[in-house]
Amino acid sequence: MEDYTPEFLDDESDLYEHHSFDVEKGQNPLRIDKYLMNFVENATRSKIQAAAKNGSIFVNGIAVKSNYKVKPFDKIRVLFTHPPHENLLVGEDIPLDIVYEDDDLLVVNKPAGMVVHPGHGNYSGTLINALIYRFENLPNNSSERPGLVHRIDKDTSGLLVVAKTEEAMTHLSLQFAEKTSEREYVAIVWGNLDEEEGTVEGSIGRHPKNRLQNTVFLGDEADKGKPAVTHYKVLERLGYVTLLSCKLETGRTHQIRVHMKHIGHTLFNDERYGGEKVLKGTTFTKYKQFVDNCFKVLPRQALHAKTLGFVHPRTEKFMSFNTPIPSDMEQCIEKWRAYSKHQGAE
């Protein structure tokens, strides 16, 4: 939630929309400050209450106080006198690991912890800030984000392709839309999978009760999300966790994280989806200490975009890029490898 404006906002003219939500039909009455806590990333309740006090929160066109009870079908808008920070792009001299570059595109190996594009709570230090510092006139994608063909989550490491020309943007975006690009991720998940390989299919959409999460919708509810397909293959069984290769057919937000949780194998240390708890294993204190040490070594979800393949927009040749598993994830794998061998020897 933005820092609130000092003047009182008594109507919606000359204001900029920062958030908007349509309340689901099954919503129970809930104070709006509590409701928005579930829906606005990095918001504190005090900031939400301050915004309401200054008349920045509108329901069905009327400014409301923080004790307003949200009802089904309410239309909530959070408005401020300044445009969203993500619209104010500033170049920043941030080091980038550029794996490949030519006149049409570049391939970047993004570190974990770097946000791809500015958004709520992350207005600087992003990949886009680094890109616009280095390159002039990057083409905008459909969301007005310079150079971006696709994205990966903040705490996921790995490969991204960036377009440098309008032609490259159009050509590459089409490949991702038509599922002809190739993307393979490596993940550590909780539990020992029954099969050596498999496919998860299920539409992915916003979680009805926690907007910061996505979830799988099946059957009659499938139209609440967008179709998503993930193919997985076991690379190594490590006792209470498994190392997987995941290939994406589609590119939905949090796709691997949501699909793996859906089949009962949440990503290791994925805090947003509950993977930061001990989900498999023994009740021994020593084991809990071991897992905590693994969390310290890998303080993020265990997911790395390892390979990326696409047809070059100018040469029409297929290009494939591969990047090693980063050291934090490798150290975590080594710890589990040693632990599982020790368990097997007992």
C-alpha positions as CSV (number, residue, x, y, z in Angstrom):
1,M,0.0,0.0,0.0
2,E,1.4,3.4,-0.9
3,D,2.2,6.0,1.6
4,Y,-1.0,8.0,1.8
5,T,-1.5,11.5,0.5
6,P,-1.9,14.3,3.0
7,E,-4.9,15.9,1.4
8,F,-8.4,14.4,1.7
9,L,-9.7,12.8,-1.5
10,D,-13.4,13.3,-1.8
11,D,-14.0,12.2,-5.3
12,E,-12.4,10.1,-8.1
13,S,-11.5,12.9,-10.5
14,D,-7.8,13.5,-11.2
15,L,-6.8,10.4,-9.2
16,Y,-4.7,7.4,-10.3
17,E,-5.8,3.8,-9.8
18,H,-3.3,1.7,-8.0
19,H,-5.4,-1.4,-7.2
20,S,-8.9,-2.6,-8.2
21,F,-10.7,-5.7,-7.0
22,D,-14.1,-7.3,-7.8
23,V,-15.3,-9.1,-4.7
24,E,-16.2,-12.7,-5.2
25,K,-19.9,-13.8,-4.8
26,G,-19.1,-16.1,-1.9
27,Q,-17.2,-13.5,0.2
28,N,-18.3,-13.3,3.9
29,P,-18.6,-9.9,5.5
30,L,-15.1,-8.7,6.3
31,R,-13.5,-5.4,7.3
32,I,-12.0,-3.8,4.2
33,D,-8.6,-3.3,5.9
34,K,-8.4,-7.0,6.7
35,Y,-9.6,-7.9,3.2
36,L,-7.0,-5.7,1.5
37,M,-4.3,-7.3,3.6
38,N,-4.9,-10.5,1.7
39,F,-4.9,-8.8,-1.7
40,V,-2.2,-6.2,-1.7
41,E,1.4,-7.4,-1.6
42,N,3.7,-5.7,1.0
43,A,0.8,-3.8,2.6
44,T,0.6,-3.2,6.3
45,R,-2.7,-2.8,8.1
46,S,-1.6,0.7,9.4
47,K,-0.9,1.9,5.8
48,I,-4.3,0.6,4.6
49,Q,-6.1,2.3,7.5
50,A,-4.2,5.5,6.8
51,A,-5.2,5.4,3.1
52,A,-8.8,4.8,4.1
53,K,-8.7,7.7,6.6
54,N,-7.5,10.0,3.8
55,G,-10.3,8.8,1.5
56,S,-8.2,6.8,-0.9
57,I,-10.3,3.6,-0.8
58,F,-13.5,3.6,-2.8
59,V,-16.2,0.9,-2.9
60,N,-18.7,1.2,-5.7
61,G,-17.5,4.8,-6.3
62,I,-17.8,6.0,-2.7
63,A,-14.9,6.6,-0.3
64,V,-15.1,4.3,2.7
65,K,-13.5,4.0,6.2
66,S,-11.3,1.1,7.2
67,N,-14.2,-0.6,9.2
68,Y,-16.4,-0.9,6.1
69,K,-17.5,-4.5,5.7
70,V,-16.8,-5.9,2.2
71,K,-19.8,-7.6,0.6
72,P,-20.1,-9.9,-2.5
73,F,-19.8,-8.1,-5.9
74,D,-18.4,-4.9,-4.3
75,K,-16.0,-3.0,-6.7
76,I,-13.0,-1.8,-4.7
77,R,-10.6,0.8,-6.0
78,V,-7.5,2.2,-4.3
79,L,-6.8,5.7,-5.7
80,F,-4.0,8.2,-5.1
81,T,-3.0,11.6,-6.4
82,H,0.2,10.3,-7.9
83,P,0.6,7.6,-10.6
84,P,1.8,4.1,-9.6
85,H,5.6,4.0,-9.1
86,E,5.9,1.2,-11.6
87,N,4.9,3.7,-14.4
88,L,7.9,5.9,-13.5
89,L,10.8,3.8,-14.9
90,V,14.3,4.9,-14.1
91,G,17.5,3.4,-15.5
92,E,19.9,2.0,-12.9
93,D,23.4,0.8,-13.2
94,I,22.9,-2.8,-11.9
95,P,25.2,-5.6,-13.0
96,L,23.7,-8.2,-15.3
97,D,24.8,-11.7,-16.2
98,I,24.3,-11.6,-20.0
99,V,24.7,-15.1,-21.4
100,Y,24.2,-14.0,-25.1
101,E,23.6,-10.8,-27.0
102,D,23.1,-9.6,-30.6
103,D,21.4,-6.7,-32.3
104,D,17.9,-8.3,-31.9
105,L,17.9,-9.8,-28.4
106,L,19.8,-10.8,-25.3
107,V,19.6,-13.7,-22.9
108,V,20.0,-12.9,-19.2
109,N,20.8,-15.3,-16.3
110,K,18.7,-13.6,-13.5
111,P,19.8,-14.1,-9.9
112,A,17.3,-15.1,-7.2
113,G,16.1,-12.0,-5.3
114,M,15.9,-9.7,-8.4
115,V,12.5,-8.6,-9.4
116,V,11.9,-8.7,-13.2
117,H,9.7,-5.5,-13.5
118,P,8.7,-2.7,-11.1
119,G,5.6,-3.4,-9.2
120,H,4.0,-2.8,-5.8
121,G,6.7,-2.6,-3.2
122,N,9.5,-3.1,-5.7
123,Y,10.2,0.2,-7.6
124,S,13.9,-0.1,-8.1
125,G,16.6,-2.7,-8.5
126,T,14.6,-4.6,-11.1
127,L,15.7,-6.2,-14.3
128,I,13.9,-3.5,-16.3
129,N,15.7,-0.8,-14.4
130,A,19.0,-2.4,-15.4
131,L,17.9,-2.9,-19.0
132,I,16.7,0.7,-19.7
133,Y,20.0,2.0,-18.2
134,R,21.9,-0.1,-20.8
135,F,19.7,0.1,-23.8
136,E,17.7,2.9,-25.5
137,N,14.4,2.4,-27.2
138,L,13.6,-1.1,-26.0
139,P,10.2,-2.2,-27.5
140,N,7.3,-2.3,-25.1
141,N,5.3,-5.5,-24.6
142,S,1.5,-5.6,-24.4
143,S,1.8,-4.5,-20.7
144,E,4.1,-1.6,-21.6
145,R,7.1,-3.3,-20.1
146,P,10.3,-2.6,-22.1
147,G,12.0,-5.6,-23.6
148,L,10.1,-8.2,-21.6
149,V,9.0,-11.3,-23.6
150,H,8.3,-13.4,-20.4
151,R,9.1,-13.3,-16.8
152,I,10.2,-15.4,-13.8
153,D,9.4,-14.9,-10.1
154,K,11.6,-12.7,-7.9
155,D,13.1,-15.7,-6.0
156,T,13.4,-18.0,-9.0
157,S,16.8,-17.8,-10.7
158,G,17.6,-18.5,-14.3
159,L,17.3,-17.6,-18.0
160,L,15.2,-14.9,-19.6
161,V,15.2,-13.7,-23.2
162,V,14.8,-9.9,-23.8
163,A,13.8,-8.3,-27.1
164,K,15.7,-5.3,-28.4
165,T,13.6,-4.6,-31.5
166,E,9.8,-4.4,-32.2
167,E,10.3,-7.3,-34.7
168,A,12.0,-9.5,-32.1
169,M,9.3,-8.7,-29.5
170,T,6.5,-9.7,-31.9
171,H,8.3,-12.9,-33.1
172,L,9.4,-14.1,-29.7
173,S,6.1,-13.3,-28.0
174,L,4.3,-15.3,-30.6
175,Q,6.6,-18.3,-29.8
176,F,5.7,-18.1,-26.1
177,A,2.0,-17.7,-26.9
178,E,2.0,-20.7,-29.3
179,K,4.0,-22.8,-26.9
180,T,6.9,-23.4,-29.3
181,S,9.6,-22.0,-27.0
182,E,11.3,-24.6,-24.8
183,R,11.7,-24.0,-21.0
184,E,13.1,-26.4,-18.5
185,Y,13.3,-25.7,-14.8
186,V,15.0,-27.6,-12.0
187,A,13.1,-27.8,-8.7
188,I,13.5,-29.4,-5.3
189,V,10.1,-30.5,-4.0
190,W,8.9,-32.0,-0.7
191,G,8.2,-35.7,-0.7
192,N,9.1,-38.8,-2.8
193,L,7.0,-38.9,-6.0
194,D,5.4,-42.2,-6.9
195,E,6.2,-42.0,-10.6
196,E,9.4,-41.4,-12.5
197,E,7.7,-38.8,-14.7
198,G,4.2,-37.3,-15.3
199,T,2.1,-34.4,-16.4
200,V,0.1,-32.0,-14.3
201,E,-2.9,-30.3,-16.0
202,G,-5.2,-27.9,-14.4
203,S,-6.3,-24.3,-15.0
204,I,-4.5,-21.7,-12.9
205,G,-6.1,-18.6,-11.5
206,R,-6.1,-16.3,-8.5
207,H,-6.9,-18.0,-5.2
208,P,-10.4,-16.8,-4.1
209,K,-9.3,-16.2,-0.5
210,N,-5.7,-15.2,-0.9
211,R,-4.9,-13.0,-3.9
212,L,-1.2,-13.4,-3.3
213,Q,-1.5,-17.0,-4.2
214,N,-2.7,-18.8,-7.3
215,T,-4.5,-22.1,-7.3
216,V,-5.7,-24.9,-9.6
217,F,-9.3,-25.0,-10.8
218,L,-10.7,-28.2,-12.3
219,G,-13.9,-29.5,-13.8
220,D,-16.8,-27.0,-13.8
221,E,-14.6,-24.4,-12.2
222,A,-11.8,-24.6,-14.9
223,D,-12.9,-21.4,-16.5
224,K,-12.0,-19.5,-13.4
225,G,-8.3,-19.9,-14.5
226,K,-6.2,-20.3,-17.6
227,P,-5.2,-23.7,-19.0
228,A,-1.8,-24.8,-17.7
229,V,0.4,-27.9,-18.4
230,T,3.6,-28.9,-16.6
231,H,5.6,-32.0,-17.5
232,Y,7.9,-33.3,-14.7
233,K,10.6,-36.0,-14.5
234,V,12.5,-37.2,-11.5
235,L,16.3,-36.4,-11.6
236,E,17.2,-37.7,-8.2
237,R,15.4,-39.0,-5.2
238,L,16.9,-37.6,-2.0
239,G,14.7,-39.2,0.7
240,Y,12.2,-36.7,2.0
241,V,12.7,-34.4,-1.0
242,T,13.0,-35.0,-4.8
243,L,15.0,-33.2,-7.5
244,L,12.8,-32.7,-10.5
245,S,13.1,-31.4,-14.1
246,C,10.0,-29.5,-15.0
247,K,9.1,-28.5,-18.6
248,L,6.5,-25.9,-19.2
249,E,4.0,-26.1,-22.0
250,T,2.3,-22.9,-20.8
251,G,3.6,-20.0,-18.8
252,R,1.2,-19.1,-16.1
253,T,2.1,-17.1,-13.0
254,H,3.7,-19.4,-10.3
255,Q,2.8,-22.4,-12.6
256,I,5.4,-24.9,-11.3
257,R,4.8,-23.8,-7.7
258,V,1.1,-24.1,-8.0
259,H,1.1,-27.4,-9.9
260,M,3.5,-29.1,-7.6
261,K,1.5,-28.0,-4.5
262,H,-1.6,-29.3,-6.2
263,I,-0.1,-32.8,-6.5
264,G,1.1,-32.8,-2.9
265,H,4.8,-31.9,-3.6
266,T,5.2,-28.2,-2.6
267,L,8.5,-26.6,-3.6
268,F,11.1,-26.7,-0.9
269,N,11.2,-23.4,1.1
270,D,8.5,-21.8,-1.0
271,E,7.1,-19.6,1.7
272,R,4.1,-18.3,-0.2
273,Y,2.8,-21.8,-0.8
274,G,3.7,-23.3,2.6
275,G,7.0,-25.0,1.6
276,E,9.0,-23.3,4.3
277,K,7.6,-25.7,6.9
278,V,8.8,-29.3,7.4
279,L,6.3,-31.1,5.2
280,K,7.9,-34.6,5.1
281,G,10.2,-36.5,7.4
282,T,10.6,-37.4,11.0
283,T,9.8,-35.7,14.2
284,F,13.4,-35.8,15.5
285,T,14.8,-32.5,16.7
286,K,18.1,-33.3,14.8
287,Y,16.1,-33.7,11.6
288,K,14.3,-30.3,12.1
289,Q,17.7,-28.7,12.7
290,F,19.0,-30.2,9.5
291,V,16.1,-28.9,7.5
292,D,16.5,-25.4,9.1
293,N,20.1,-25.5,8.0
294,C,19.0,-26.3,4.4
295,F,16.6,-23.3,4.6
296,K,19.5,-21.1,5.6
297,V,21.6,-22.3,2.8
298,L,18.7,-21.8,0.3
299,P,16.6,-18.9,1.7
300,R,14.1,-19.0,-1.2
301,Q,12.0,-21.4,-3.2
302,A,14.1,-24.2,-4.8
303,L,13.4,-23.3,-8.5
304,H,15.9,-22.5,-11.3
305,A,15.1,-21.8,-15.0
306,K,17.9,-23.9,-16.3
307,T,17.4,-24.1,-20.1
308,L,15.7,-21.8,-22.6
309,G,15.2,-22.5,-26.3
310,F,13.6,-20.5,-29.1
311,V,13.8,-19.7,-32.8
312,H,15.9,-16.6,-33.5
313,P,13.6,-13.9,-35.0
314,R,16.1,-12.9,-37.7
315,T,18.1,-16.0,-38.6
316,E,15.2,-18.4,-38.0
317,K,17.7,-20.8,-36.4
318,F,16.8,-22.6,-33.2
319,M,18.9,-21.4,-30.3
320,S,19.2,-23.2,-26.9
321,F,20.8,-21.9,-23.7
322,N,21.8,-23.7,-20.6
323,T,22.9,-22.4,-17.2
324,P,24.3,-24.2,-14.2
325,I,22.3,-24.7,-11.0
326,P,23.2,-21.7,-8.7
327,S,25.4,-22.4,-5.7
328,D,22.7,-21.9,-3.1
329,M,20.5,-24.6,-4.7
330,E,23.5,-26.8,-5.3
331,Q,24.6,-26.7,-1.7
332,C,21.0,-27.6,-0.6
333,I,21.0,-30.6,-3.0
334,E,24.4,-31.7,-1.6
335,K,23.1,-31.5,2.0
336,W,20.1,-33.7,1.1
337,R,22.3,-36.1,-0.9
338,A,24.6,-36.6,2.1
339,Y,21.6,-36.9,4.5
340,S,19.7,-39.5,2.4
341,K,22.9,-41.6,1.9
342,H,23.4,-41.5,5.7
343,Q,19.8,-42.6,6.3
344,G,20.2,-45.4,3.7
345,A,23.3,-46.7,5.4
346,E,21.6,-47.0,8.8
